[in-house]
Amino acid sequence: MKYAAVTKRLAGLGSGKWALHIEGRRMAASGIPVIELTIGEPDMPPDPALLAECARAMNAGRTRYSNGRGEPSVVDALVSKYGKRREGITARNILCFPGTQSALFVVMMGLLDAGDEVLAADPSYATYEGVAAATGGCLVPVPLRAENGFHLDAADLEAAITPRSRALLLNTPHNPTGAVLSAAEIAAIGEVCRRHDLWIVCDEVYEELTFDDRFASPFDNPALADRTIVVSSISKSHAAPGFRSGWAAGPAEFFDHLLPVSETMLFGVQPFIADMTAMALTQPIGTSATMRANYQSRANLMVDRLSGSPALRPHRPEGGMFIVLDVSGTGLTGHDFATRLLQEEKVSVMPGSSFGEGARNLVRISLTVPETSLEEAARRMLCLAERLAA
């Protein structure tokens, strides 16, 4: 039997990157106690008011078909949100999706053709390579340097640009490293994109989880308004990943072209979840403030504990819900260290290779468990590092 070429392009770019996470879940299901530090799934529930609003809307009959752009309540909320950041935002600047991942997929479908390139940091989130490959295009890695705090450098970006480059896929706060770009850094990056006529797609799901409240975005820079598309959701900010509620914001003309692409795949989101999302965006919900404080405290704890081994080098994040750990001092790659950590110490973490070749010596640790669990996980990591040194 024949299969479409997209199935070959995406082979190995789906759940295969989460193989150790899946194995950890299998072990836990079989009765083996595993400390899970893999995926970015908040350990606190959504605010009760949001759950009540979702149930109210469902019981009120908000279960019918929606429209391609998004329910008016959530579109209006997003117009208000992004209108505070930049003048002139209307409903034409907004498209709603079931989560950031589908927003990224559709946006890339609207930007790339076969043979086109999208530039992205290396390391970068595990699905970015797949959304580029799905279009027939490809992802071109731009190296991030630990000595630069894993901040994307404008000169490195410019060096990676070719005649086939069409877009930059930016992520701040950054997953997996937790780096947060400054307004000055974004301006320099944006100037490179302007000179080379590149789109900027900015993944801002961790916008509300910056530890020092200095979030900056190319969307807020008037000089970049005509080329910047933001994707985001309530998954991280409101601890609601299972509700799959996201959006894209950007140039109206681009979304006029993109709407039929979105409608061909989705044709609307769930109205009762849209009502909940509208509440999340317009009411004072304290979930993100609580998580931000928790993640910063947990990150500090892990840096303090893991710095106790000469073979382990933790990197202190500036936002988000992860910390990366350089394990090259153990003599193992990140994948081999993560494999042995799961097998021998029953702690599951993500190997850095899931996020790009530039992270092959790293592991990513999720901060979405209580500090007591992180303390125990750190102790087990130190035990493994000591055995490897011996």
C-alpha positions as CSV (number, residue, x, y, z in Angstrom):
1,M,0.0,0.0,0.0
2,K,1.1,3.6,-0.7
3,Y,1.1,6.3,1.9
4,A,1.4,10.1,1.6
5,A,4.9,11.6,1.8
6,V,3.9,13.5,4.9
7,T,3.9,10.2,6.9
8,K,7.6,9.7,6.0
9,R,8.5,13.3,6.7
10,L,7.0,12.9,10.2
11,A,8.3,9.5,11.0
12,G,10.1,9.7,14.4
13,L,8.9,13.3,15.0
14,G,5.8,12.4,17.0
15,S,5.5,10.5,20.3
16,G,8.9,8.9,19.7
17,K,10.5,11.9,21.2
18,W,8.7,11.1,24.4
19,A,9.8,7.5,24.5
20,L,11.3,7.7,28.0
21,H,8.3,9.5,29.3
22,I,6.0,6.8,27.9
23,E,8.3,4.1,29.5
24,G,8.1,5.8,32.8
25,R,4.3,5.9,32.7
26,R,4.4,2.2,31.8
27,M,6.5,1.4,34.8
28,A,4.3,3.4,37.1
29,A,1.2,1.7,35.7
30,S,2.8,-1.7,36.5
31,G,3.3,-0.6,40.2
32,I,6.8,0.7,40.1
33,P,7.0,4.1,41.9
34,V,8.5,6.6,39.5
35,I,9.1,10.3,40.1
36,E,7.9,11.8,36.9
37,L,9.7,15.0,35.8
38,T,9.1,14.8,32.1
39,I,6.1,16.8,30.6
40,G,5.0,20.3,31.3
41,E,1.7,19.5,33.0
42,P,0.9,21.8,35.9
43,D,0.4,20.1,39.2
44,M,-2.4,22.4,40.3
45,P,-5.9,22.2,39.0
46,P,-7.7,25.0,37.1
47,D,-9.4,27.6,39.2
48,P,-12.8,26.3,40.4
49,A,-14.5,29.3,38.8
50,L,-13.3,28.3,35.4
51,L,-14.5,24.7,35.9
52,A,-17.9,26.0,37.0
53,E,-18.1,28.3,34.0
54,C,-17.3,25.5,31.6
55,A,-20.0,23.2,33.3
56,R,-22.5,26.1,33.3
57,A,-22.0,26.7,29.6
58,M,-22.2,23.1,28.7
59,N,-25.4,22.6,30.7
60,A,-26.8,25.8,29.1
61,G,-26.6,24.2,25.7
62,R,-23.3,25.7,24.5
63,T,-22.5,22.4,22.8
64,R,-23.3,23.3,19.2
65,Y,-21.1,24.0,16.2
66,S,-18.9,27.1,16.4
67,N,-17.4,29.1,13.5
68,G,-14.0,29.1,11.9
69,R,-12.6,32.2,13.6
70,G,-13.7,31.6,17.2
71,E,-16.6,32.2,19.5
72,P,-17.4,36.0,19.9
73,S,-16.8,36.0,23.6
74,V,-13.2,34.7,23.4
75,V,-12.4,36.6,20.3
76,D,-13.5,39.8,22.1
77,A,-11.4,38.8,25.1
78,L,-8.4,38.3,22.9
79,V,-8.9,41.6,21.1
80,S,-8.9,43.3,24.5
81,K,-5.8,41.4,25.6
82,Y,-3.7,42.1,22.6
83,G,-5.2,45.6,22.1
84,K,-3.6,46.6,25.4
85,R,-0.2,45.6,23.8
86,R,-0.7,47.2,20.4
87,E,-3.2,49.7,18.9
88,G,-5.6,48.7,16.1
89,I,-6.3,45.1,17.1
90,T,-9.7,43.8,15.8
91,A,-11.3,40.4,15.4
92,R,-9.5,40.1,12.0
93,N,-6.3,39.9,14.0
94,I,-7.4,36.8,15.9
95,L,-7.9,33.1,15.1
96,C,-8.9,30.5,17.8
97,F,-7.6,26.9,17.9
98,P,-7.7,23.8,20.1
99,G,-4.4,24.6,21.8
100,T,-1.1,26.1,20.8
101,Q,0.0,23.0,18.9
102,S,-2.8,23.2,16.3
103,A,-2.3,26.9,16.0
104,L,1.4,26.3,15.2
105,F,0.5,23.7,12.7
106,V,-2.0,25.8,10.8
107,V,0.2,28.9,10.9
108,M,3.1,27.0,9.4
109,M,0.8,25.6,6.7
110,G,0.1,29.2,5.8
111,L,3.7,30.3,5.7
112,L,5.8,27.4,4.2
113,D,5.8,25.5,1.0
114,A,7.9,22.5,0.1
115,G,11.6,23.3,0.3
116,D,11.1,26.4,2.5
117,E,13.0,26.8,5.7
118,V,11.9,28.0,9.2
119,L,14.7,28.9,11.6
120,A,14.4,28.0,15.3
121,A,16.7,27.9,18.3
122,D,18.6,24.7,19.0
123,P,17.5,23.4,21.5
124,S,13.8,24.1,20.9
125,Y,10.5,22.5,21.8
126,A,10.2,19.0,20.6
127,T,7.3,19.5,18.1
128,Y,8.8,22.4,16.1
129,E,10.7,20.1,13.7
130,G,7.5,18.2,13.0
131,V,5.3,21.2,12.3
132,A,7.9,22.4,9.8
133,A,8.3,19.0,8.2
134,A,4.5,18.6,7.8
135,T,4.5,21.4,5.3
136,G,7.2,20.0,3.2
137,G,9.6,22.6,4.6
138,C,12.3,22.0,7.1
139,L,13.6,23.4,10.4
140,V,17.0,25.0,10.4
141,P,18.6,25.1,13.9
142,V,20.2,28.2,15.3
143,P,22.6,27.3,18.1
144,L,22.0,28.6,21.6
145,R,25.0,28.9,23.8
146,A,25.0,28.1,27.5
147,E,27.6,30.8,28.2
148,N,25.0,33.3,26.8
149,G,22.3,32.0,29.1
150,F,20.7,30.2,26.1
151,H,19.6,33.5,24.7
152,L,19.1,33.6,20.9
153,D,21.8,35.9,19.4
154,A,20.9,38.0,16.4
155,A,24.3,37.4,14.7
156,D,23.9,33.6,15.0
157,L,20.4,33.9,13.5
158,E,21.7,36.0,10.6
159,A,24.5,33.4,9.9
160,A,21.9,30.6,9.5
161,I,19.7,32.5,7.0
162,T,19.6,31.2,3.4
163,P,17.7,32.2,0.3
164,R,15.1,29.5,1.3
165,S,14.4,31.0,4.8
166,R,10.9,32.2,5.2
167,A,10.3,32.5,9.0
168,L,11.7,32.5,12.5
169,L,10.0,30.3,15.1
170,L,10.7,32.1,18.4
171,N,9.9,31.0,21.9
172,T,10.1,33.1,25.0
173,P,10.1,32.2,27.8
174,H,12.0,29.3,26.2
175,N,11.3,25.6,26.4
176,P,13.4,23.8,27.4
177,T,16.0,26.2,28.9
178,G,13.8,28.9,30.6
179,A,15.6,31.8,28.9
180,V,13.6,35.0,28.6
181,L,14.5,37.4,25.9
182,S,14.7,41.1,26.6
183,A,13.1,43.8,24.5
184,A,16.5,44.9,23.2
185,E,17.4,41.3,22.2
186,I,14.0,41.0,20.4
187,A,14.6,44.3,18.6
188,A,18.0,43.1,17.3
189,I,16.5,39.7,16.2
190,G,13.5,41.6,14.6
191,E,15.9,43.8,12.7
192,V,17.5,40.7,11.2
193,C,14.1,39.4,10.2
194,R,13.1,42.7,8.7
195,R,16.2,42.9,6.6
196,H,15.7,39.4,5.3
197,D,11.9,39.6,5.0
198,L,11.2,36.8,7.5
199,W,8.0,36.2,9.3
200,I,8.3,35.9,13.1
201,V,6.1,33.2,14.8
202,C,6.4,33.7,18.5
203,D,5.3,30.9,20.9
204,E,4.2,32.7,24.1
205,V,2.6,30.0,26.2
206,Y,4.8,30.8,29.1
207,E,4.1,34.6,28.9
208,E,2.7,34.7,32.5
209,L,5.5,32.6,34.0
210,T,8.5,34.9,33.8
211,F,10.2,35.1,37.2
212,D,11.0,38.8,37.1
213,D,8.0,40.2,35.2
214,R,10.1,41.4,32.3
215,F,8.3,39.6,29.5
216,A,8.9,41.1,26.0
217,S,7.5,40.2,22.6
218,P,8.0,41.1,19.0
219,F,4.2,41.6,18.9
220,D,4.7,44.7,21.0
221,N,7.3,46.3,18.7
222,P,5.5,48.5,16.1
223,A,8.3,48.0,13.6
224,L,7.6,44.2,13.6
225,A,3.8,44.4,13.6
226,D,3.4,43.4,9.9
227,R,5.5,40.2,10.3
228,T,4.7,38.9,13.8
229,I,2.3,36.1,14.6
230,V,1.8,35.1,18.3
231,V,0.5,31.7,19.3
232,S,-0.6,30.9,22.9
233,S,-3.2,29.1,25.0
234,I,-4.5,28.8,28.6
235,S,-2.8,25.4,29.0
236,K,0.2,26.8,31.1
237,S,-1.1,30.1,32.3
238,H,-4.3,28.7,33.8
239,A,-3.2,25.1,34.4
240,A,-5.7,23.8,31.8
241,P,-3.8,21.7,29.3
242,G,-6.6,19.1,28.8
243,F,-9.1,21.8,27.7
244,R,-7.1,22.4,24.5
245,S,-7.9,26.1,24.1
246,G,-5.5,28.3,22.2
247,W,-5.2,31.1,19.6
248,A,-3.1,33.0,17.2
249,A,-2.8,36.8,16.9
250,G,-1.2,38.7,14.1
251,P,-1.7,40.6,10.9
252,A,-5.3,40.7,9.7
253,E,-4.4,40.2,6.0
254,F,-2.4,37.0,6.9
255,F,-5.4,35.6,8.9
256,D,-7.8,36.4,6.0
257,H,-5.7,34.0,3.9
258,L,-5.2,31.5,6.8
259,L,-8.9,31.2,7.8
260,P,-9.8,28.8,5.0
261,V,-6.8,26.6,6.0
262,S,-8.0,26.5,9.6
263,E,-11.6,25.8,8.6
264,T,-10.5,23.0,6.3
265,M,-8.9,21.2,9.3
266,L,-11.0,22.4,12.3
267,F,-14.0,24.6,11.6
268,G,-14.4,25.8,15.1
269,V,-13.7,25.1,18.8
270,Q,-16.0,24.0,21.6
271,P,-18.2,26.9,22.6
272,F,-18.4,25.8,26.3
273,I,-14.6,25.8,26.5
274,A,-14.5,29.2,24.7
275,D,-16.7,30.6,27.4
276,M,-14.3,29.3,30.0
277,T,-11.4,30.8,28.1
278,A,-13.1,34.2,27.9
279,M,-13.5,34.1,31.7
280,A,-9.8,33.1,32.1
281,L,-8.7,36.1,29.9
282,T,-11.0,38.7,31.5
283,Q,-11.2,37.8,35.2
284,P,-8.6,38.1,37.9
285,I,-7.6,34.4,38.1
286,G,-4.5,33.9,40.4
287,T,-3.4,30.5,39.0
288,S,-0.4,31.9,37.1
289,A,0.9,33.9,40.0
290,T,0.9,30.9,42.3
291,M,2.6,28.7,39.7
292,R,5.2,31.3,38.9
293,A,6.2,31.5,42.6
294,N,6.2,27.7,42.9
295,Y,8.3,27.2,39.8
296,Q,10.9,29.8,40.7
297,S,11.2,28.3,44.2
298,R,11.6,24.8,42.8
299,A,14.1,25.9,40.2
300,N,16.2,27.5,42.9
301,L,16.0,24.3,45.0
302,M,17.2,22.1,42.1
303,V,20.0,24.4,41.2
304,D,21.2,24.4,44.9
305,R,21.0,20.7,45.2
306,L,22.4,19.6,41.9
307,S,25.3,22.0,42.1
308,G,26.6,19.7,44.8
309,S,28.0,17.4,42.2
310,P,31.1,18.4,40.1
311,A,29.7,16.2,37.2
312,L,26.3,18.0,37.0
313,R,25.8,21.6,35.9
314,P,22.2,23.0,36.4
315,H,21.2,26.1,34.5
316,R,19.0,28.5,36.5
317,P,15.9,29.4,34.3
318,E,14.4,32.9,34.0
319,G,10.9,31.6,33.5
320,G,8.7,28.7,32.6
321,M,8.4,25.3,34.4
322,F,11.6,23.5,33.5
323,I,15.3,23.4,34.3
324,V,18.0,22.0,32.1
325,L,20.9,20.0,33.5
326,D,24.2,19.5,31.7
327,V,25.3,15.9,32.5
328,S,28.4,15.8,30.2
329,G,30.6,15.7,33.3
330,T,29.3,12.1,33.9
331,G,30.7,10.9,30.6
332,L,27.2,10.2,29.3
333,T,24.9,11.9,26.8
334,G,21.7,13.3,28.1
335,H,19.8,10.4,26.6
336,D,22.0,7.8,28.2
337,F,21.9,9.6,31.6
338,A,18.1,9.9,31.4
339,T,17.8,6.2,30.5
340,R,19.9,5.0,33.4
341,L,18.2,7.5,35.8
342,L,14.9,5.9,34.9
343,Q,16.2,2.3,35.1
344,E,18.3,2.6,38.2
345,E,16.8,5.4,40.2
346,K,13.2,5.4,39.0
347,V,13.2,9.1,38.0
348,S,12.0,10.0,34.5
349,V,13.3,13.1,32.8
350,M,13.4,14.2,29.2
351,P,16.6,13.6,27.3
352,G,17.9,16.8,25.7
353,S,18.2,15.1,22.3
354,S,14.4,15.3,22.1
355,F,14.9,19.1,21.7
356,G,17.7,19.1,19.2
357,E,21.3,18.2,18.7
358,G,22.5,21.2,20.6
359,A,21.0,19.7,23.8
360,R,22.5,16.2,23.4
361,N,24.4,16.6,26.7
362,L,21.4,18.0,28.6
363,V,18.3,16.6,30.3
364,R,15.2,18.6,30.9
365,I,13.6,18.4,34.4
366,S,10.0,19.4,34.9
367,L,9.3,21.5,38.0
368,T,5.6,20.4,38.2
369,V,5.9,18.2,41.4
370,P,6.1,19.2,45.0
371,E,9.4,20.2,46.5
372,T,9.6,17.0,48.6
373,S,9.5,15.0,45.3
374,L,12.1,17.3,43.7
375,E,14.4,16.9,46.8
376,E,14.2,13.1,46.5
377,A,14.7,13.2,42.7
378,A,17.8,15.4,43.1
379,R,19.2,13.0,45.7
380,R,18.8,10.1,43.2
381,M,20.4,12.1,40.4
382,L,23.4,12.8,42.7
383,C,23.6,9.1,43.6
384,L,23.7,8.2,39.9
385,A,26.4,10.8,39.2
386,E,28.5,9.5,42.1
387,R,28.3,5.9,40.8
388,L,29.3,7.1,37.3
389,A,32.2,9.0,38.7
390,A,33.3,5.9,40.7
